[in-house]
């Protein structure tokens, strides 16, 4: 059976829409429809009830979901096992959002390979939707995310109590920031807290949904923005960014999402090493916050 058909089925089942599935799979809606039709022809049953409002699983579709997930898991396990380099006996595939690789994801890989020298590690990067799809399909076994999505077969746990801090490429105080401010969209909770605490900065002339990538923009211009404390640290250490005096800080927790069927021994080591790395990152963040100037 074509594994692409299985992946498409899972995406339509999760999103409840052929259109949404086509966007996430980067194919046309007609391609998605054709794949589902081929799968239904092979099984001899309709898997979705199609309507203008979307696509709902039929009873046969509901029954097929666990089998589809198992097929994807077996396929990915086989693909990854065959790809294990010589000299290694097991593998682990990890994913993380861009800003979580710095000082957390990369260090986690180091800690894993120190604890398990025979472990081959593969890394993926992406936004929440992409990494969640990879988790469901078994492409990765764990992911570091800011906005995790609940799915059957996945376990979500808190990792890091991240802080968003206001930084600028020039020495300044909060009351002096004006058109230099760049609003970075860190999600609806941040937007609400930001509007309450800093109403005078709500209508910024520049807004970005680029996450920690915005740091690369800020350091090369006369600008200020909220960035994760850990991501800002490397710029602050080199004097390219400065903490803004008396600016409020906002909580921005990071999470780890595991596949529930991850090998128990490997899961135990992965959890332990991640806890150690996260604790070290929190200590660094605390040190940075203590450096925050006051007016």
Protein Blocks (a to p, Z undefined) as FASTA:
>chain_A
ZZklmmmmmmmmmnopaklmmmmnopafklmmmmmmmmmmmnopafbdcdfkbccddfkl
mmmmmmmmmmmmmmmmmmmmmmpcghiabdcdddddfklmgoplmmmmmmmmmmmmmbcc
ddddddfklmmmmmmnomambdcdfbdcddehiacddfbdcddddddfbdcdfklpcklp
ccddebjklmmmmmmmmmmlmmccbdcfehjmlmmmmmmpccdddddfklmmmmmmnopa
ccdehiacddddddddddfkbcfklmmmmmmmmmmmmmmmmmmmmmmmmmpccZZ
